[in-house]
Amino acid sequence: MCAPATLTRVISAFSPPRLPELRPRRLATARGEFAVLDVPPPAGVPVRGTMLMLPGYTGSKEDFTLVLEPLAALGYRTVAVDGRGQHGSDGPADDESAYAQDELAKDVLAQARAFDTPVHLVGHSMGGQIARAAVLLDHTPFRSLTLVSSGAARVSLSQEQRVTLLRDALAVMTMEECWEAILAMGPPEEVGGPARGIGGPEQLRTRWLSTKPAQLLATGRQLCAEPDRVAELAAVPLPFHVLSGSHDDTWPVPGLDAMARRLRARRTVVEGAGHSPMVDHPTPTAQSLADFYDTLAVR
């Protein structure tokens, strides 16, 4: 049965963990290989579950870097994945049909089935909407679904304008030209470019250049046209968790609160965090995820 609705839990920020050195590996699935960061619990720590984590628009698996080791220390194997055409995972550069939401959802199902146990699915932003689509296709490979800063339907008008700006630029520029133009206009996350992530400017540039243009075009359109599928999701027999920062202009927080009520989901707000709580305040974000999974284990 789905988890009952709970009062919103507001979690204060603590000092962030150190930046670990992580080595990507390849996850072999029935739909090809995907680049992942895979961190098992350390020796002597019992394994309490496996988490599959999906990044957002213009993001990558590295966005989860700061929560991987804290979660592993609490007994959870953490696997952050680059989706098709994202950073370290290959995909066509020009064929947008390869990035239809249904295709990306099938990739997630294949990734989940590559493990020998049902996984806790975590989707950030656009990754949350792909995660939702996967669960609606088949919920059986999953133990739960956590939506991180990912709303009920299309993005806000201000974010839609940023995504449209980026799509218009990609239609006439190379990825390199787009990157230079974005930097000239201001902070990338404020002018339609990549969201703030882990790593310095050169790492973010590398991530941008390795992402396929067709992936950005196709998923950008999805973000601006996503329908409200919360009623469908609420009918799925899984426990849900809606987690966000205390401020967000991509999907405003009151809308995330309302979605959590409709899903009868656990609701967590990480105080002081924005659209990427796992980057802004990773320690309380990791703890809130582990608390949710520990509650499921007790139930």
N, C-alpha and C positions, 0 to 999 in steps of 0.2 A: 504494500500500500504506500501511497505517497505520504511524505512527511507532513504533519499538520502545520498550519500557519503559526508563526511565533512572533513575539515582539521584536522590533528592530533592535539589533545589537550594535551599539556604537563602540568601536574599538579605537583606543588612542594609539598614537604612533610611538615607536621606540627607536633606538639606534639601529641602523640597518646592519645586516650581517656583512662580513667581508665578501669581496668579489672573488668567487672561486675560479680555479682553472678547470675548465670543462672541455672534454674532447668529444666532438660530434662522432656519431656512428651512423650506419645505414640500417634502416628497418625494412626488412624484406616482407612484402605482402603479396597477395594475389593480384593487386593492381599496380605493382611496381615497387621500387625502393624509395624511401623517404629519409631525409636527413633528420636526425633526432639528437637531443641531449638526454641521456639515460642515466639517472643517478639512483642506484639501489641503496637501501639502508646499509649502514656500516656493519662490519662484523660484530656479532653479538646482539644486534637489535632485531627483534622479531619483525617479520614482514606483516604489516596490517592491511595492505592493499596496494593497488597500482593505479596511478593517475595518468591520464592521457590529456595533454594540454595543447590547445589550438590558439595560435596568435591571431591578431587582428589585421586590419587593412594596413598595408605598407609595413607590417611588422614581421617578426620572425621568432623562431624558438628562443633566441637569446633574450627576448623580453621577459622570460620566466627565470632567468639565471639566478636572481637573488633569492628565490623561494625554493629552489630545487634541493639544496643541501639541508636547509632547516626542516623541510618536509621529510627528507630521507632520514634525518636524525630522529624523527618522531615515528619512524616505521613505515613510511610510505615510499614505494618506488615511484619516482617521478620521471615521466617521459614527455618532454616538450618536442613538438614536431613542426617542421616546415611543411605546409601544404603544397600541393602541386603548383609549381611555378614560383614558389616563395623561396628566396635566398638559396639554400643548399639543396632544394628538391627540384628536379628537372621538370620541364613542361614546355609545350610549344610557345614560341615567342609571338606568333601572329594569329593563332586559331583560338578565338574567344569561346567557341563551343566546348572546348576542353575544360573550361572553367565555369560551366553552368552549375548552379547551386546543387542540383541533383547529382552531378558527377563528383563534385567535391564531397558531398555527403557520403557517397559510395566509397570514396577514398577513406573517409574516417571509419566507416564500418570495417573495411579491410584492415586498417591499422589496428583497430580494437581486437579483431579476430586473430591478429598475429601473436597475441598473448594467450597464456593458458588459463586465464581467469577473467571474468567480467571486470571491466575497468571503471573507475570514476572518471567521468568526462568533464573537462573544464574548457570553456570557450571564452576568450576575451574579445569583446567588441564584435567585429565581423565574424570572428571565430565562434562566437556564441550563436550566431544565426546559422552558421554551417553545422554546428553541433546540434542545434534544435532540429534542423532538417534531417540529420542522420538518425536521431532518436525517433523521429516521426516515421522514417522508413522502417526501422527495426530497433526496438529498444533492448532486445535480449543480450547484446554484448556489453551492456552497461549496468553498473550498480547504482549510479546516481548521475545527475547533471547539475553542474554549477555554471551559471551565467555571470560572467564578470564584466560589468559596465556594458551590457548588451541588452538592448531594449526590445519592446514588443513588436515594433514595426520599423518603418523607415527612420533614417537619422533626422536630426533637427534641421531646420531650414539653414541655419548658419553653417552647419557641417556639410549639408548638401551643396552649398555654394562653393565650399573649399574643394570637395570631391569633383564637382563639375569643372572647376578651374584646372585641376590636375588632368582630368580627362581631355579637356580641350588642348592643353599643352602637349600631351602624349600623342595627339592626332597629327601634330605637325613637327614635333621635335624628337630627337633621339633621347634615350634615357640620360646620356651624359649631358646633353644640352638642357634637358629639364632640370637636372640637378644643379647646374650652374645658375640657371634662371631662378630657381627656388632660393638658393643661397643669396642671390643678389636682392631678392625682395624682402628678406627678413627671416626670422626663425622658421625652419621648415614646417613645424607643426601648426604654425599660425597662418600659413599662406597656401595650404592645400598639399604640402609635401609630407614626408614621412613623420610619423609621430615620434616624440622623444623616446629614446630607447637606451639600452645598455651599450656602453662603448663610446669612444671618442668620435670626432668628425670623420676620420678616415674609415673606421669600422662601419659607421652608418652609411657612408658613401658606397662602400663595397657591398653592403646589403642591398642598397637601392639598385645598383647596377646589375646585381645578380638576379633580381626579381624580373619576371617576364612581363613585358608591356601588356600582353593580352590578358594576363591575370589581373592586373590593375584596372584595365578597362572594363572587364566583365564583372569583377566583384564591386567596382565602383558603381556600376549601374544597379547592381543588386541592392546595395546600401540605400540607394535613392528611391527604390521602388518596392522594398520588402513589405508584404502584407502582414497584418496582425494575425498570428497563428497561435496565440496563447490558449484559446479554448481547445484547440486540437491537442496542444501539449499537455494541458491539464488533465486530459483523459488518459494519458499514458501512466501506467503503474510504476513510476519511479519517484524517488525522493528528489526534491529540487532545492536549490540554494541560489539566491540572488545576492551577489556581492558587488559593492561599488565603493568609490570614494565618496566624500561628503559634498563634492561639487563636480559637475560634469556637463559640458555643453554639447556633447554628442547625443546622449539621451538624458534629458534632465532627471535629476534624482526623484522628484515626485512621481514621474512616470514609472521609474523602476520600482518604487514603493508599491504603486498600484498593480504592477505586473506580479510582484511577489504575492500580494493578497489574492489575486486571481488564481495563481498556481498553488496557493496554500504552502508556500515555500518558506524555508528558513531565510531570514533577511539579515545581512550584515553590512554595516556602513563603517568604513575605515576612515576615521576622523583625520582631516587634513590632506587626504589623498584626492587626486583628480581622476582622470579617465584611466590611468594605469596604476592601480594601487599596488600591484606586485613590483613596480619600479619605484613608486613614490615612498611607500612604507611597507617593505617586504616582510618584516618580522610579524606584525599583527595580521597581515594578509595570510601568511603561511599558517599561523596559529588558528585563524578562523576556519581555514579549510580543514585542518586536522581535527578541530573540535567538531565540525559537521560530520566528518567520517567516523570519528569515535562515537558520536551519538548513534549513528546508524548501526555500528557494531554492537552496541548495547541493546538496541531495539531488536 
